[in-house]
Amino acid sequence: MAATATKKEMTIESKMDALLQLQLIDSEIDRIRTIRGELPLEVQDLEDELEGLGTRISNMQEEIKTIETEISDRKNAVKDAEFAISKYKEQQDKVRNNREFESLAKEIEFQELEIKLHDKKSKEAKIRIASKKEVLDEALERMEFRKTDLKTKKAELDEIVAETQKDEDKLQKESDSAKAKIDERLITAYERLRENSKNGLAVVSVERDACGGCFNKIPPQRQLDIATKRKVIVCEHCGRILVPAPEEAEK
């Protein structure tokens, strides 16, 4: 309740000063994060790519195992067919009539066709394995390359973070503290403006009779209203919150 009361008691001028201070803090945080550049995104992209490669490699390895099992099953089927042929040939030597002999001959012919089919399918399966192994080797090679790349990028990022994290944490606390002094409606507007701005500026000063964000001219009367800090004024062109230039604020 006390915090809420403090926010309500703040004058417009105090709110404007608090918003400007908040903007200065957040801009410094932005500057620190800019130093890291695209490294966090590059690290994330590499981690995502490695995860995708891992899934792809795992799937290919499973496919190769399945095909190898198929080849093994066909080899066993060939052995079974060869055993059946030898058994049928033994039976042919003991038949009592041509009808039994011809029946066994057909069984032998069928098993010989089965052997040819299994051999053909096994050769095709081996070609599929060779093709998949070629793709698998490329994926494994790419994965190792990407792992090395990720290790390098992470080391770079960790070094930069180690240098800047302490300052960023300190500034973040200052930012949170500054926000706690401003009413939620203004903070919501401020954060929305920052999100929609490429440079993260929600609060800008009047510079050379123009908005410090979009550089559109501001009428003299409006500049006077801004200088008095009696109400929150936004740029009619870009919507940013306007504050007096530093030299005007000191007067």
C-alpha positions in Angstrom: 0.0 0.0 0.0 2.8 2.4 0.9 4.5 1.8 -2.5 1.2 2.6 -4.3 0.7 5.7 -2.3 4.2 6.9 -3.2 3.5 6.4 -6.9 0.3 8.4 -6.7 2.0 11.2 -4.9 4.7 11.7 -7.5 4.4 14.8 -9.5 4.3 14.7 -13.3 7.8 16.3 -13.3 9.0 13.5 -10.9 7.5 10.9 -13.2 9.2 12.4 -16.3 12.6 12.5 -14.5 12.1 8.9 -13.3 11.2 7.7 -16.8 14.2 9.5 -18.3 16.5 7.9 -15.6 14.9 4.5 -16.4 15.6 5.0 -20.1 19.2 5.9 -19.5 19.6 2.7 -17.4 17.9 0.5 -20.0 19.9 2.0 -22.8 23.1 1.1 -21.0 21.8 -2.4 -20.6 21.1 -2.5 -24.3 24.6 -1.3 -25.0 26.1 -4.1 -23.0 23.9 -6.6 -24.8 24.9 -5.2 -28.1 28.5 -5.9 -27.3 27.6 -9.6 -27.3 26.3 -9.0 -30.8 24.7 -12.0 -32.6 26.7 -14.5 -30.5 23.7 -15.6 -28.3 21.6 -16.2 -31.4 24.5 -18.0 -33.2 25.0 -20.3 -30.2 21.2 -21.0 -30.1 21.1 -21.7 -33.8 24.1 -24.1 -33.5 22.5 -25.9 -30.6 19.3 -26.3 -32.5 21.1 -27.5 -35.6 23.1 -30.1 -33.5 19.9 -31.3 -32.0 18.4 -31.7 -35.4 21.5 -33.5 -36.7 21.4 -35.8 -33.7 17.8 -36.8 -34.4 18.6 -37.3 -38.1 21.7 -39.4 -37.4 19.8 -41.5 -34.9 17.0 -42.1 -37.4 19.5 -43.1 -40.1 21.3 -45.5 -37.8 18.0 -47.2 -36.9 17.1 -47.4 -40.6 20.5 -49.1 -41.3 20.0 -51.5 -38.5 16.5 -52.4 -39.8 17.9 -53.1 -43.3 20.8 -55.1 -41.9 18.2 -57.2 -39.9 16.3 -57.7 -43.2 19.5 -58.9 -44.9 20.3 -61.3 -42.0 16.7 -62.7 -42.2 17.0 -63.2 -46.0 20.3 -65.1 -45.4 18.6 -67.4 -43.0 15.7 -67.8 -45.4 18.2 -68.8 -48.1 19.7 -71.4 -45.8 16.3 -72.8 -45.0 15.5 -72.9 -48.8 18.8 -74.7 -49.5 18.1 -77.2 -46.7 14.6 -77.8 -48.1 16.0 -78.4 -51.6 18.5 -80.9 -50.3 15.7 -82.7 -48.5 13.4 -82.7 -51.5 16.2 -84.1 -53.7 16.7 -86.9 -51.2 13.0 -87.6 -51.3 13.1 -87.7 -55.2 15.5 -90.7 -55.0 12.8 -92.6 -53.0 9.7 -91.8 -55.0 7.5 -94.6 -56.5 6.0 -92.7 -59.4 6.4 -89.7 -61.7 3.7 -87.7 -60.1 5.5 -87.6 -56.7 8.8 -86.8 -58.6 7.2 -83.9 -60.4 5.6 -82.6 -57.3 9.0 -82.5 -55.5 10.6 -81.0 -58.6 8.1 -78.1 -58.3 8.9 -77.6 -54.7 12.6 -77.5 -55.6 12.0 -75.0 -58.3 9.9 -72.8 -55.9 12.7 -72.9 -53.3 15.3 -72.0 -56.0 13.1 -69.0 -57.0 12.9 -68.0 -53.4 16.7 -68.1 -53.1 17.1 -65.9 -56.2 14.5 -63.4 -54.9 16.2 -63.2 -51.5 19.6 -62.7 -53.2 18.2 -59.9 -55.3 16.5 -58.2 -52.4 19.7 -58.6 -50.3 21.8 -56.9 -53.0 19.2 -54.0 -53.2 19.3 -53.7 -49.4 23.1 -53.5 -49.4 22.9 -50.7 -52.0 20.5 -48.9 -49.8 22.8 -49.3 -46.8 25.8 -48.0 -48.8 23.7 -44.9 -49.8 22.5 -44.3 -46.3 26.0 -44.7 -44.8 27.3 -42.1 -47.2 24.7 -39.6 -46.0 25.3 -40.7 -42.4 29.0 -40.1 -42.7 28.4 -36.6 -44.1 26.0 -35.9 -41.2 28.5 -37.2 -38.6 31.2 -35.1 -40.2 29.0 -32.0 -40.2 28.0 -32.7 -36.6 31.7 -32.8 -35.5 32.4 -29.6 -37.4 29.3 -27.9 -35.8 30.4 -29.1 -32.3 33.8 -27.5 -32.7 32.1 -24.3 -34.0 29.7 -24.3 -31.0 32.5 -24.8 -28.5 34.3 -21.8 -30.0 31.2 -19.6 -30.1 30.3 -20.6 -26.5 33.8 -19.7 -25.3 33.6 -16.3 -27.0 30.2 -15.7 -25.5 31.2 -16.9 -22.0 34.2 -14.5 -22.1 32.1 -11.5 -23.1 29.4 -12.4 -20.5 32.0 -12.8 -17.8 33.2 -9.3 -18.6 29.8 -7.6 -18.7 27.5 -9.7 -16.5 28.3 -8.0 -13.3 27.6 -4.6 -14.8 24.4 -5.8 -16.4 23.1 -7.4 -13.2 23.8 -4.2 -11.3 22.0 -2.1 -14.0 19.1 -4.5 -14.1 18.5 -4.1 -10.4 18.6 -0.3 -10.9 16.1 -0.7 -13.7 13.7 -2.8 -11.6 14.1 -0.2 -8.8 13.3 2.7 -11.1 10.3 0.9 -12.5 8.9 0.3 -9.0 8.7 4.1 -8.5 6.6 4.7 -11.7 2.9 3.8 -12.0 2.1 0.6 -14.0 0.2 2.5 -16.8 3.4 4.5 -17.7 5.6 1.4 -17.4 3.3 -0.5 -19.8 3.4 2.3 -22.3 7.2 2.7 -21.9 7.9 -1.0 -22.4 5.5 -1.2 -25.4 7.4 1.8 -27.0 10.8 0.1 -26.3 9.6 -3.1 -28.0 8.4 -1.3 -31.1 11.6 0.8 -31.4 14.7 -0.5 -33.2 17.0 1.3 -30.8 15.0 0.7 -27.7 14.3 4.4 -27.1 10.9 5.1 -25.5 11.9 8.4 -23.8 13.8 11.0 -25.9 14.7 14.6 -25.4 13.9 17.5 -27.7 17.0 18.3 -29.8 17.3 21.2 -32.2 13.5 21.8 -32.1 12.9 18.2 -33.1 12.0 14.8 -31.6 15.2 13.0 -30.6 13.7 9.7 -31.8 12.2 10.4 -35.2 13.7 13.9 -35.8 10.4 15.4 -36.8 10.0 19.1 -35.9 8.1 20.0 -32.8 6.0 23.3 -32.7 7.3 26.0 -30.3 4.2 25.9 -28.0 4.5 22.1 -27.7 8.2 22.6 -26.7 7.2 24.9 -24.0 4.7 22.4 -22.6 7.4 19.8 -22.7 9.9 22.1 -20.9 7.4 22.7 -18.0 6.9 19.0 -17.4 3.3 19.6 -16.3 2.0 16.6 -18.3 3.3 13.6 -20.2 3.7 14.6 -23.9 4.4 12.1 -26.7 5.6 12.8 -30.2 2.7 12.9 -32.6 4.8 11.2 -35.2 6.5 8.3 -33.4 4.7 8.2 -30.1 7.8 8.4 -28.0 7.6 10.2 -24.6 9.3 13.6 -24.9 11.4 15.3 -22.2 13.3 18.6 -22.3 16.8 18.7 -23.7 19.4 18.4 -20.9 20.4 22.1 -21.1 16.7 23.0 -20.9 16.1 20.7 -17.9 18.9 22.4 -16.0 17.4 25.9 -16.4 
